[in-house]
Amino acid sequence: MKKSLLTLLLCLGSFPIWAQVIRPATIPDTEKLYGLSTFWSEAKYSFAYFDKAKINWDSAYRAFIPQILTTRNDFEYYRTMERFCALLKDGHTNVFAPSVNKFATYVPFRWTIIDQRSYVSIVLKSLSDNVPIGSELLMVKGLPTQQYLTEQVFPYIAASAEHQRRNSALFALWSATADTTTTYPMTFRTPEGKIINFNSRLFSQRERDGSVWVNGAGMSPPKQRPLSALTMLPGEIIRVELNSFDNDRIVSEFKAMLPQLQVAKGIIIDLRQNGGGSSSVGAAILNYFTTQKNLKGSAWRTREHRSV
């Protein structure tokens, strides 16, 4: 009997444990209303771009009161708060929910967007035979991709730039759920033109961290992208990847490339994977490409309150 039990446990251990989330309801209505009201009042007092958002903030607040009070659990409450926040259309104004799901989940794809079409650029190796690199996402849950994003995902994404809104939306395709058991039908067109259907689900952090990823260059374990990289291209052209301006070290790395850059016939600055950072870091690199002493950066504004 002990041997049989041990065999059973070993068999169970060989399969991934998928998680069905029980969504707690711990926030009373008074706290839900207080949270909504606090966010509304702080934005009303400090947000500087209502003219860009083109939203009547007071009317939106009144419309969200009954929606907040009818949420059935903490997960729905924070989802509704995210939708309220997204009305401001600002990437630096967000609602971040606490870990109400008790674990992190991930979509097993990464995407490249070309002409507003979404293509698989990285995929878990276990799925790469089903969904090849370069496949275009055509439909999600029976809806054309654009329609699904517009109706189901964009309303929850806080962003002002269209490309960033789409990037964030693709990363949050399954944000309406939190478990790793529910599957979602997706339709792809492979690079060979074949139409395929695939049922996707979220992957747990343990599954993701223990997996191998596949990209256009082959297989590699998940790893942190380097700050910078230099690639020689035909015709004595050099491509320089600058993947973050959030670390001063990238300036030193760029300086180390100067001997090669100075003899190149052309330079391509690749910022596609750059998530931003400090303007001063970007300016320190930009100074090597211009003789201007004063560089114009992005504009900003802030509110002034002068109560009489």
Disulfide bonds with the S-S distance in Angstrom:
none
